[in-house]
Amino acid sequence: MPMTMKSRTAQRGFTLTEIAIVLGIIGLILGAIWVAASAVYNNLRVSKATTELLQTAQAIRALYATATTTGDAAGTDETQNYCKASVFPSDMVTNPCAAVAPFATDPWGGSVMATSQTVTNAGDAFGIEFSTVPQGACISLLTSNTGAGRDAGLWYANATAAAVGAAAFGAAASTFPITATTAATACAVTGTAGNFVQFKFKLRG
């Protein structure tokens, strides 16, 4: 029996235009999910870095509980010594402390350096530097850690395009809180290179 017009119409599939529209909608939905997931993941890493920063600062102070200075000049690299003293949270330590640097890494895979610093007298402060931090995360780190609930001993915070490394951080105290505008100016590096973010704490908070 010949196929009727009705049955031929019922078997008609999607046209290329309809398929393109459906795929476009799916693409938009997936794109929105990806953007939201990336934002959540970035916030989690910033939160993790903040926790690691404060835990490290507290552990360094505990290490020098009976001393008023580190005993070293400003800029002395203490990272390996602190690694051996279990100052860094375990999830930051990626290499055996006796091996080559980096001895600790941040949530973005960059190295973390801890140095002796100075506020009034040599070694009466210490610095923690995160390397290759993405711009958005850099801004969040500076603003979230320098507000009203900041560590009482935080003296200086900044971001630069190049590592300060084993050197003295800025001598003058930073103005807190650091605003998003100020942080955006400091966190000027975009792309995969990342920013070097420094925090300087007094040994006695």
Residue pairs with C-beta under 8 A, 6 or more apart in sequence:
14 22
42 134
42 136
42 137
42 140
43 140
45 107
45 108
45 137
46 107
46 137
46 140
46 141
46 144
48 107
49 106
49 107
49 108
49 130
49 133
49 137
49 141
50 141
50 144
50 145
51 89
52 88
52 89
52 91
52 92
52 106
52 107
53 128
53 130
53 141
53 145
53 199
54 151
55 89
56 82
56 87
56 88
56 89
56 92
56 112
56 114
56 128
57 126
57 128
57 151
57 153
57 199
57 201
59 82
59 86
59 87
59 88
60 82
60 87
60 114
60 126
60 201
60 203
61 153
61 201
61 203
61 204
61 205
63 82
63 85
63 87
64 70
64 203
67 203
68 121
68 124
68 203
68 204
69 121
69 122
69 123
69 124
69 203
70 76
70 78
70 116
70 123
70 124
70 126
70 203
71 116
71 123
72 78
72 116
72 122
72 123
73 116
73 122
73 123
74 115
74 116
74 117
74 118
74 122
74 123
74 168
75 115
75 116
75 117
75 166
75 167
75 168
76 115
76 116
76 123
76 166
77 113
77 114
77 115
77 165
77 166
78 114
78 115
78 116
78 126
79 101
79 102
79 103
79 104
79 112
79 113
79 114
79 115
80 97
80 101
80 103
82 88
82 103
82 114
83 93
83 97
83 103
83 104
84 97
84 98
87 114
88 103
88 104
88 112
92 104
92 105
92 106
92 112
93 103
93 104
94 102
94 103
94 104
94 105
95 101
95 102
95 103
97 103
101 111
102 111
102 112
102 113
103 112
104 111
104 112
104 114
105 111
105 112
106 112
106 130
106 131
106 133
108 130
108 132
108 133
108 134
108 137
108 194
109 132
110 130
110 131
110 132
110 133
110 194
111 131
112 128
112 129
112 130
112 131
113 127
113 128
113 129
113 131
113 163
113 165
113 166
114 126
114 127
114 128
114 129
115 126
115 127
115 129
115 165
115 166
115 167
115 169
116 122
116 123
116 125
116 126
116 127
117 123
117 125
117 126
117 127
117 168
117 169
117 200
118 124
118 125
118 168
118 171
119 125
119 155
119 173
119 200
119 202
123 203
124 202
124 203
124 204
125 155
125 200
125 201
125 202
125 203
126 200
126 201
126 203
127 164
127 169
127 198
127 199
127 200
127 201
128 198
128 199
128 201
129 163
129 164
129 165
129 196
129 197
129 198
129 199
130 141
130 196
130 197
130 198
131 163
131 194
131 196
132 192
132 193
132 194
132 195
132 196
133 141
133 159
133 187
133 194
133 195
133 196
133 197
134 194
134 195
135 184
135 187
135 188
135 189
135 190
135 194
135 195
138 159
138 183
138 186
138 187
138 189
138 194
138 195
138 197
139 180
139 183
139 184
139 187
141 197
142 157
142 158
142 159
142 178
142 182
142 183
142 186
142 187
142 197
143 177
143 178
143 179
143 180
143 183
145 151
145 154
145 157
145 199
146 154
146 157
146 174
146 176
146 177
146 178
147 176
147 177
148 177
150 176
150 177
151 201
151 205
152 205
153 201
153 202
153 203
153 204
153 205
154 176
154 199
154 200
154 201
155 173
155 174
155 200
155 201
155 202
156 169
156 170
156 172
156 173
156 174
156 198
156 199
156 200
157 174
157 176
157 178
157 197
157 198
157 199
157 200
158 169
158 170
158 174
158 186
158 197
158 198
159 183
159 186
159 187
159 188
159 195
159 196
159 197
159 198
160 186
160 195
160 196
160 198
161 188
161 189
161 193
161 195
161 196
162 196
163 196
164 196
164 198
169 198
169 200
170 200
178 186
186 195
187 195
187 197
188 195
189 195
